[in-house]
Amino acid sequence: MGNIISDTLIDLIKIIPFLYVAFLIMEYLEHKVKKNSNILKNKKVGPLIGSLLGVIPQCGFSVLGTNLFASGVITIGTLIAIYLSTSDEMLMILLTGGVKAKTIILVLVVKVIVAIIGGYLIDFLYKKKKREDYSICRDDDCGCSHEHNIFISSLIHTLKISFFILITTFILNILIYYLGEDVIARVLHANILGIFIASLVGLIPNCCSSVIITELYIKGVITTGMLIGGLLTGAGVGLLLLFKVNKEKRENMFIIGSLYIIGVIVGLIIDLLHIAF
């Protein structure tokens, strides 16, 4: 239990700075920028930038992107690009697991390429009326206004969301701890359905999913396709936060469904072509 609590707190501490920065940006846009501003909404560059930022280790940018998407600052394609390229704990484990530099680079390159293509494709296909005017302060009912210091109000929002993430992550860590890596390994090993399952495991909104999938790959338990499928869907805490800050549940399910389908398809292609990194 001590390890579960410490892991939960460490996970939370890692993302708090990104949460605060995200709320600062959103507060600024809400209070200072004109209502019809198109800052950061450009579909021509959004998915490209999002895919490059998402590949930075840890899930901080998936958290940042989720908040920005909820307030209409970035497009759905840009958000999905961030999710697809998010590395979470994967890169650190590969670096410390004796994996060849060539393998690490190929994994990152594949994730970025898929993220770019997936992001632009979703922006092209997803037709939706203009998002409703979203106000952080109104939605959170925190009592802040245009006259209040955005640094203070951003801190209030950060603390509220952090508490939500703390409780949920703690519950998930308990479930994953008692389920165990061995059970997941037995389900995935030498099974064509392993790609579907690995991509599903990646959707667990916790860094443990990327840890388990990457470690199983290093141990030779799962294939390259299973690795990529699981890592593409692994957006970390960003997915957990999505259901908290974005009130359009159907849109959230579309995002998760898109991630899963992309992860499975890419994973299947890699294994059917017998590609190994």
C-alpha positions, 0 to 999 in steps of 0.5 A: 500500500505504501508503494501505491500511495507513493506512486500515486503522489509521484504521478500527480506531482509530475503533472501539476506544473502542466496543469497550472500552465494549461490553466494559465493559458486558458485563463489568458485566452478567456480574459485577454484575447478576443472572442473570435480569435483563431490562436492555436486553432490552425488545422494546417500546423496544429497536428504537426506541432501537437505530435512533436510536443506529445513525444516529449517524455511523461504525459504532461503535454497530453494533460495540457492538450486536454485542457486546451481542447476543452476550451476550444483552443486546439482542434480535435485532430491536434489533441489526438495527435498529442495523444498518439505521440505521447510517450509517458514512461515508455522512453525512460524504460527503453533507455534504462532497459538496454534497448538499442538506440536504433529501436528507440528511435524507430519507435519514436519515429513511428509514433510521431508519423502516425500521430501526424497522419492521424491528427490531420485525418481526424481534422479532415473527417470530423465535421462538427458545429462550432464548439460552445463558448466554454468558460473555465471560471463559469464551469468550475464556479470558482468565483473568479472574474476578469478582475481577479489575478489569473495566477490565483484563479489558475491555482484554484482550478489546478487544485480542484483537478489535481484532487480529482486525478489523485483519487482516481489514479489511486483507485487505478493503481490499486486495481493494477497492482492486484491484477499484476503484470503476469496476468496481462503477460499471459493474456497477450503472449502469442495471441493474434488478439494480443494487439487488440488487448494491448491497445485496450491496456494502453487506454488505461489512463495511468502511466502503469499501462505504458510501463507494463507494455514496454517492460513486456516488450523488453522481456520478449513477451509481446511483439512489436505490433503489440508494443506500438498498438499499446503505446499509441493508445496510451495517453496517460492521465490526459484521457482521465482528465478528458472526461472531467473537463470536456462535457461532450461525452459523445465527443470523448468516446469518439476520441477514445474510439479513434485512438483505439482503432488507429492503435489496432490498425497500425499494430496489425500492419506491423505484425502482419508485415513481420516488422521488428525493431 
